[in-house]
Amino acid sequence: MFKQLILPLFALTLSAAQPTTWNFERETPTLEQGWVAVSDHEVILGSSYAAVTAETEGTNTALRVSGSVQSNTRDPFKTIAPFAGAVHYFSATPFRAVDLSQARTLSFRLKGHGSVDVALFQKATGTVPHTQTIQAGSDWKDYSFDLASFGVDTTQLTALAIGRNSIGGLDVMVDDIRIQ
């Protein structure tokens, strides 16, 4: 009887994840929280690198994502697009799908320099992201995206990444990330 009551509740928790907010005043970017640095170096021994830290500026603490995206020069990885950034897996198991169909938007505050790619991953496409590219400026700016604009199935989301997938430096701060 106990298993019949608990197991359906556990399954419901895994399959119907609630919309989420990350605010780094109360949290620090850790593996347990799900924000980690990722680059082609860790995945395929590429040449790019990334770092993720919590940085305080005045009274605001935000996620700093820094690094460099460089061409992959080693065979057989020359054809793989380089990347570097921060990723949050929606499940404790990386690339395990969760249902965020109740959410309609992704919003956040960001400042920095240059081109920044915002990527959503879904189970059907595995490690191939659906991205939107923005131009970061030196002042904080609010960004908001309709999840439908990414062309993803929100019942099968696996991860959110903020970084860069074109050659160049990466140095941005991001805060108040919301999927709602």
Backbone as a ProteinNet text record, in pm:
[ID]
protein_1_A
[PRIMARY]
MFKQLILPLFALTLSAAQPTTWNFERETPTLEQGWVAVSDHEVILGSSYAAVTAETEGTNTALRVSGSVQSNTRDPFKTIAPFAGAVHYFSATPFRAVDLSQARTLSFRLKGHGSVDVALFQKATGTVPHTQTIQAGSDWKDYSFDLASFGVDTTQLTALAIGRNSIGGLDVMVDDIRIQ
[TERTIARY]
82.5	0	87	191.2	279.9	344.7	396.3	458.8	359	234.1	134.6	105.5	120.2	94.5	216.3	333.9	454.6	510.2	517	577.2	507.6	373.7	311.7	346	356.8	393.7	535.7	626.7	764.8	771.1	697.9	696.6	640.4	537.1	478.9	580.7	657.7	759	863.4	905	1006.4	951.6	824.4	773.8	706	678.2	608.9	682.6	805.4	885.7	819	829.1	767.5	861	804.7	889.2	986.9	1102.6	1213.9	1272.1	1330.4	1401.2	1536.8	1640	1772.9	1811.8	1835.1	1879.5	1999.3	2114	2238.5	2269.7	2176.4	2192.2	2174.9	2088.2	2058.6	2124.7	2181.2	2237.8	2375.5	2457.2	2585.3	2586.1	2654.8	2655.6	2739.8	2674	2743.3	2692.9	2767.3	2725.2	2593.4	2577.3	2455.1	2335	2353.9	2246.6	2224.2	2324.7	2309.3	2382.4	2436.9	2511.8	2658.1	2706.9	2845.6	2906.6	3038	3110.2	3120	3106.2	3118.9	3182.9	3266.6	3328	3363.5	3404	3444.2	3568.7	3644.6	3762.7	3722.4	3619.8	3575.9	3509.4	3441.5	3363.1	3447.5	3529.9	3604.9	3753.5	3803.8	3942.3	3973.3	3873.2	3891.6	3979.9	3984.1	4074.3	4006.1	3874.8	3801.2	3801.6	3770.4	3758	3652.3	3598.9	3496.9	3514.1	3469.3	3466.6	3334	3281.5	3156	3180	3148.3	3164.8	3048.7	3030.6	2936.6	3018.7	2972.6	3047.4	2954.2	3000.9	2921.8	2966.8	2867.9	2890.9	2795.2	2848.6	2762.3	2684.6	2552.6	2468.5	2414.8	2451.4	2400.2	2503.6	2462.1	2547.8	2488.9	2573	2527.4	2621.1	2578.8	2658.5	2750.5	2881.7	2976.7	3018.5	3007.2	3046.7	3158	3275.3	3388.8	3463	3541.8	3620.3	3658.6	3693.1	3735.6	3693.7	3643.1	3605.1	3709.6	3771.8	3879.5	3852.5	3907.7	3888.8	3941.2	3869.6	3916.8	4011.4	4134	4236.1	4275.3	4224.8	4264.5	4170.1	4224.6	4143.2	4095	3980.1	3876.1	3775.4	3809.9	3714.3	3711.4	3785.2	3790.9	3654.1	3565	3433.7	3330.7	3364.9	3270.8	3280.5	3167.3	3165.4	3216.2	3305.4	3356.9	3251.2	3262.7	3167.2	3226.7	3172	3208.4	3095.9	3068.5	2964.1	2927.2	2807.8	2751.7	2626.7	2606.6	2488.8	2419.3	2285.5	2205.1	2123.4	2141.6	2062.9	1935.8	1821.1	1693.5	1668.9	1742.7	1731.6	1865.4	1863.6	1988	2077	2015.8	2089.9	2101	2222.6	2236.1	2165.1	2096.6	2023.4	1906.6	1858.4	1732.7	1620	1521.4	1415	1321.6	1274.5	1170.5	1061.4	944.3	828.7	815.5	845	826.9	718.1	617.9	513.6	426.9	430.2	356.2	424.4	550.2	626.2	604.6	608.1	591.5	711.2	786.6	895.7	1023.7	1133.2	1265.1	1306.7	1340.3	1385	1504.4	1584.5	1703	1756.1	1847.8	1923.4	2065.4	2128.5	2262.6	2339.8	2469	2559.6	2692.4	2769.4	2899.1	2946.3	3010.3	3065	3048.1	3002.7	3000.3	2879	2894.2	2788.9	2771.4	2645.1	2613.4	2502.5	2521	2420.3	2343.8	2212.1	2123	2066.3	2088	2053.2	1964.1	1864.3	1781.8	1806.9	1813.2	1832.6	1707.2	1674.1	1559.3	1600.6	1523.8	1557.2	1568.9	1478.2	1475.7	1601.5	1668.7	1787.6	1916	1906.3	2024.7	2111.8	2236.4	2331.7	2332.4	2239.8	2228.4	2130.1	2178.1	2090.7	2004.4	1903	1819.8	1857.7	1911.7	1972.3	1908.9	1927	1897.7	2027.5	2067.4	2190.6	2155.3	2222.8	2203.4	2338.4	2336.8	2458.4	2459.5	2554.6	2564.1	2622.8	2575.9	2628.3	2687.4	2750.9	2819.5	2724	2596.8	2496.7	2401.3	2345.1	2246	2128.2	2081.2	1964.5	1877.2	1746.2	1650.3	1622.8	1623.5	1591.8	1476.1	1389.6	1277.7	1252.1	1238.3	1213.1	1088.8	1005.5	896.4	961.7	933.7	995.7	965.7	849.6	813.8	911.7	975.8	1069.9	1195.7	1220	1334.9	1302.2	1173.6	1134.3	1156.6	1138.1	1160.5	1028.1	1030.9	918.7	936.7	857.2	875.6	840.7	787.3	763.7	888.1	991.9	1112.2	1241.2	1239.8	1360	1462.9	1589.5	1695.7	1793.5	1819.2	1919.8	1902.4	1958.3	1967.5	2114.8	2164.8	2304.7	2312.5	2409.8	2438	2587.4	2624.8	2766.3	2790.6	2878.3	2918.1	2954.9	2911.7	2952	3016.6	3076.4	3156.1	3290	3390.9	3526.5	3528.5	3594.4	3608.7	3602.3	3616.9	3614.4	3472.3	3460.4	3331.9	3349.5	3272.3	3274.5	3142.4	3049.4	2917.6	2877.9	2787.2	2723	2574.2	2512.3	2369.9	2304.1	2179.7	2109.1	1959.2	1887.5	1740.2	1690	1745.2	1705.6	1574.7	1475.8	1342.9	1289.8	1236	1156.2	1018.7	922.7	788.2	679.2
-119.2	0	125.8	128.6	244.8	273.7	169.6	188.2	244.2	200.3	246.8	395.9	447.2	589	674.9	631.1	711.5	713.1	600.3	596	686.5	692.4	786.7	932.3	967.1	1103.4	1134.9	1037.6	1055.6	1073.7	994.8	1005.9	1141.2	1188.2	1317.5	1428.7	1420.7	1521.7	1527.6	1414.4	1412.1	1457.1	1430.6	1458.4	1594.3	1662.3	1791	1897	1923.3	2023	2159.8	2234.5	2366	2471.1	2581.2	2692.3	2732.6	2782.3	2800.7	2940.3	2986.9	3115	3093.9	3158.2	3157.9	3301.6	3330.4	3462.3	3437.3	3487.7	3449.2	3524.7	3612.5	3673.1	3566.7	3471.9	3366.7	3234.8	3225.5	3098.8	3123.4	3023.4	3032	2927.4	2953.4	2857.2	2735.2	2625.5	2502.8	2387.6	2280.1	2160.5	2108.8	2115.5	2066.7	2149.4	2278.5	2365.7	2346.5	2302.1	2273.5	2365.3	2478.3	2567.4	2525.3	2487.7	2445.1	2504.9	2521.3	2565.2	2448.1	2477.4	2372.9	2434.5	2356.2	2400.4	2278.2	2304.3	2191.1	2121.9	2190.5	2127.6	2007.4	2025.1	1914.9	1803	1838.7	1740	1664.3	1736.2	1670.4	1706.2	1758	1803.7	1914.2	2003.2	2117.3	2222.7	2339.7	2445.8	2554.6	2552.3	2655.3	2626.7	2729.5	2708.8	2803.5	2768.1	2849.4	2839.9	2944.6	2947.6	3009	2959.1	3008.9	3040.3	3164.3	3205.8	3295.8	3310.6	3410.6	3535.5	3648.5	3772.5	3881	3951.1	4058	4191.9	4270	4404	4496.4	4574.7	4654.9	4562.5	4569.8	4481.1	4363.5	4354.3	4250.4	4140.1	4015.9	3901.6	3833.1	3807	3748.1	3634.7	3560.1	3452.6	3513.8	3501	3547.3	3427.1	3441.7	3337.8	3397.1	3337.7	3390.8	3278.1	3315.1	3215.1	3261.7	3165.7	3194.3	3079.1	3114.4	3013.8	3018.9	2903.7	2894.6	2780.1	2790.5	2686.6	2552.5	2448.3	2313.1	2271.4	2238.9	2208.2	2061.8	1983.5	1842.2	1754	1659.2	1557.5	1461.4	1407.5	1424.2	1533.4	1626	1721	1855	1870.7	1998.3	2045.1	1952.1	1988.3	2020.6	2000.5	2028.5	2175.2	2241.2	2383.4	2405.6	2502.4	2530.9	2602	2589.9	2653.7	2666	2761.5	2778.3	2852.9	2819.4	2889.5	2820.6	2853.8	2792.6	2716.6	2603.2	2523.4	2485.1	2480.4	2430.5	2313.6	2197.2	2080	2082.4	2063.1	2070	1950.8	1844.6	1724.6	1700.6	1625.2	1590.1	1504.4	1438.5	1360.1	1442.1	1482	1564.6	1504.4	1589.8	1558.2	1462.2	1454.7	1383.2	1485	1454.8	1549.5	1575.5	1700.1	1739.3	1813.1	1816.3	1881.3	2023	2122.3	2262.2	2326.2	2246.8	2296.2	2405	2417.9	2526.7	2661.5	2660.6	2784.4	2837.4	2968.4	3032.2	3119.4	3169.2	3262	3227	3270.3	3268.4	3414.1	3459.9	3598.2	3602.4	3708	3725.4	3866.2	3904.3	4029.4	3990.4	4069.6	4033.7	4160.4	4156.1	4260.3	4194.3	4259.8	4204.7	4266.2	4183.7	4233.8	4129.5	4173.3	4087.4	3998.3	3904.3	3811.1	3703.8	3678.8	3577.6	3488.2	3358.9	3263.2	3208.4	3211.3	3153.8	3028.3	2914.4	2787.4	2702	2642	2541.5	2407.5	2304	2168.2	2088.3	1997.3	1909	1765.5	1672.6	1530.7	1488.1	1534.6	1489.9	1524.5	1634.9	1675.1	1655.2	1598.8	1563.9	1683.2	1678.5	1784.5	1896.9	1893.5	2001	2104.6	2226.1	2325.8	2403.1	2466.6	2563.3	2698	2789.7	2910.8	3040.8	3140.8	3280.8	3355.6	3446.8	3522.8	3666.6	3719	3857.7	3927.7	4059.1	4139.1	4200.3	4161.6	4213.1	4353.2	4436.2	4570.9	4588.2	4700.2	4723.5	4752.1	4782	4805.4	4687.5	4666.6	4561	4585.6	4478.5	4487.2	4365.9	4386.9	4277.7	4215.4	4082.7	4008.4	3915.4	3895.3	3803.1	3735.1	3604.9	3526.6	3440.7	3434.8	3339.4	3202.7	3104.3	2972.3	2914.4	2946.7	2896.4	2946.7	3062.2	3115.6	3030.3	2942.8	2852.3	2728.2	2703.6	2585.6	2455.5	2456.7	2336.5	2280.7	2154.6	2088.4	2107	2192.9	2224.4	2108.4	2000.9	1882.4	1794.9	1829.2	1746.7	1826.9	1934.1	2015.9	1946.9	1964.4	1900.6	1999.8	2115	2207.3	2347.2	2443	2582.7	2621	2684	2727.7	2874.9	2944.5	3082.9	3089.9	3127.1	3128.4	3179.9	3112.3	3155.9	3033.5	3034.1	2925.2	2978.5	3097.6	3152.3	3199.1	3205.9	3238.6	3375.5	3381.4	3508	3490.7	3602.4	3601.9	3600.2	3557.3	3550.1	3608.2	3710.1	3767.6	3839.6	3769.3	3825.8	3795.9	3878.6	3853	3838.8	3739.3	3713.4	3691.4	3736.2	3726.8	3719.7	3686	3679.7	3600.3	3482.2	3394.6	3328.8	3339.5	3285.1	3207.5	3092	3019.9	3008.7	3081.2	3086	3088.8
0	0	0	83.4	92.6	-42.5	-109.7	-240.1	-341.4	-335.3	-429.9	-412.4	-291.5	-266.7	-296.4	-255.1	-266.7	-408.7	-474.7	-606.9	-708.5	-714	-807	-773.7	-647.7	-610.1	-655.4	-638.3	-680.5	-832	-906.1	-1051.6	-1094.9	-1026.5	-1058.6	-1036.5	-929.2	-900.1	-1011.2	-1062.4	-1167.1	-1302.2	-1328.8	-1461.5	-1475.1	-1365.7	-1375.1	-1294.1	-1332.2	-1262.6	-1271.2	-1164.6	-1157.9	-1216.6	-1264.6	-1309.2	-1199	-1239.6	-1148.3	-1158.5	-1045.2	-1040.6	-976.2	-1031.5	-971.6	-942.4	-815.5	-772	-682.9	-717.2	-653.1	-525	-480.8	-347.9	-239.6	-267.2	-170.3	-205.2	-322.5	-368.5	-428.9	-426.8	-496.7	-606.6	-717.5	-827.3	-791.1	-766.8	-730.1	-814.5	-815.2	-885.8	-829.3	-696.4	-634.8	-680.3	-700.3	-746.8	-896.4	-966.6	-1107.9	-1202.2	-1155.6	-1244.9	-1246.8	-1364.3	-1377.4	-1503.8	-1500.6	-1620.4	-1716.6	-1844.7	-1946.2	-2070.3	-2134.5	-2260.1	-2343.1	-2465.8	-2549.7	-2494.4	-2408.9	-2348.3	-2262.4	-2177.9	-2091.7	-2171.1	-2278	-2351.8	-2454.5	-2530.9	-2639	-2639.2	-2527.4	-2517.7	-2618.3	-2637.3	-2726.2	-2662	-2721.9	-2677.9	-2595	-2583.6	-2510.1	-2360.7	-2282.7	-2138	-2082.4	-1965.6	-1899.6	-1749	-1680.4	-1534.4	-1491	-1379.8	-1324.4	-1177.6	-1138.3	-999	-959.3	-828.8	-777.1	-749.8	-801.7	-782.9	-730.4	-628	-568.4	-624.5	-663.8	-715.5	-639.8	-547.3	-459.7	-368.3	-375.2	-293.6	-374.1	-499.9	-588.2	-608.7	-591.7	-624.1	-746.6	-844.6	-969.9	-1011.2	-1108.9	-1167	-1272	-1253.2	-1354.6	-1437.1	-1568.5	-1663.6	-1748.6	-1741.1	-1816.1	-1885	-1983.6	-2053.5	-2191.3	-2274.5	-2410.9	-2501	-2617.1	-2716.4	-2827.2	-2851.6	-2950.9	-3046.6	-3166.3	-3267.8	-3218.8	-3255.5	-3226.2	-3337.6	-3301.3	-3401.9	-3404.8	-3310.5	-3304.2	-3383.8	-3456.7	-3522.2	-3415.5	-3419.8	-3522.3	-3486.4	-3396.9	-3343.1	-3415.7	-3523.7	-3594.6	-3642.4	-3669.3	-3724.1	-3615.6	-3490.1	-3381.3	-3342.8	-3337.3	-3304.2	-3161.5	-3143.7	-3009.8	-2924.6	-2791.7	-2701.5	-2562.5	-2487.1	-2346.4	-2277.4	-2151.4	-2078.1	-1948.9	-1900.5	-1779.6	-1820	-1758.1	-1788.7	-1658.4	-1665.4	-1554	-1606.7	-1546.5	-1582.4	-1498.9	-1562.6	-1492.3	-1401.6	-1420.9	-1338.6	-1269.3	-1160.7	-1092.6	-1182.7	-1279.7	-1378	-1505.7	-1546.5	-1666.5	-1788	-1860.2	-1982	-1961.2	-1838.3	-1813	-1827.1	-1906.4	-1938.2	-1820.3	-1813.3	-1718.3	-1794.7	-1736	-1796.1	-1739.8	-1822	-1783.8	-1870.1	-1908	-1997.9	-1934.2	-1801.8	-1736.8	-1760	-1794.9	-1815.3	-1956.6	-1969.3	-2099.4	-2138.5	-2038.4	-2069.7	-1995.6	-2054.1	-1992.1	-1982.5	-1862.2	-1846	-1752.6	-1766	-1681.9	-1701.5	-1614.5	-1627	-1663.4	-1752.7	-1797.2	-1832.6	-1805.5	-1854.4	-1885.6	-1971.8	-2010.7	-2139.3	-2220.5	-2346.3	-2454.6	-2570.1	-2687.5	-2701.6	-2788.8	-2825.1	-2716.9	-2681.2	-2580.8	-2637.1	-2624.7	-2670.9	-2551.8	-2562.9	-2462.4	-2526.3	-2463	-2526.3	-2437.2	-2497	-2430.6	-2498.5	-2417.3	-2467.2	-2439	-2529.1	-2509.4	-2539.8	-2486.5	-2500.6	-2647.4	-2732.1	-2871.8	-2949.4	-2913.4	-2988.2	-2908.6	-2790.3	-2711.6	-2679.2	-2725.5	-2693.5	-2797.6	-2891.9	-2990.9	-2935.7	-2907.4	-2843.8	-2943	-2888.2	-2959.5	-2899.4	-2980.3	-2924.3	-2972.8	-2889.5	-2922	-2890.3	-2975.5	-2953.8	-2919.1	-2816.4	-2775.8	-2772.1	-2772.7	-2759.2	-2619.9	-2537.7	-2401.6	-2402.7	-2309.8	-2294.9	-2156.4	-2132.8	-2005.4	-1889.7	-1919.1	-1814.3	-1806	-1687.3	-1669.1	-1762.7	-1826.7	-1914.1	-1888.9	-1890.6	-1875.7	-2011.8	-2016	-2137.1	-2107.1	-2205.5	-2189.9	-2324.1	-2320.1	-2440	-2419.6	-2519.4	-2521.3	-2546.1	-2462.3	-2480.5	-2618.7	-2674	-2807.1	-2913.4	-2889.8	-2989.2	-3003.3	-2906.9	-2915.8	-2998.8	-3022.2	-3098.7	-3024.8	-2891.2	-2810.7	-2759.3	-2725.3	-2660	-2509.9	-2448.2	-2306	-2213.6	-2267.2	-2183.8	-2176.2	-2252.8	-2261.4	-2244.8	-2165.1	-2148.9	-2059.7	-2094.4	-2016.5	-1955.1	-2021.6	-1969.2	-2027.8	-1955.2	-1998	-1992.7	-2097.9	-2099.7	-2140	-2080.7	-2115.5	-2140.8	-2262.6	-2296.3	-2435.8	-2503.7	-2637.7	-2720.5	-2848.2	-2937.6	-3065.5	-3052.3	-3162	-3104	-3187.7	-3143.1	-3073.8	-2958.3	-2887.5	-2737.4	-2668.1	-2521.9	-2467.9	-2344.4	-2275.4	-2136.2	-2103.8	-1969.9	-1946.1	-1883	-1855.2	-1711.7	-1661.7	-1533.2	-1561.1	-1499.3	-1520.3	-1384	-1372.6	-1243.8	-1268.9	-1163.7	-1167.1	-1286.2	-1305	-1415.5	-1376.6	-1466.2	-1437.3	-1556.4	-1527.5	-1624.6	-1561.4	-1620.1	-1558.7	-1663
[MASK]
++++++++++++++++++++++++++++++++++++++++++++++++++++++++++++++++++++++++++++++++++++++++++++++++++++++++++++++++++++++++++++++++++++++++++++++++++++++++++++++++++++++++++++++++++++

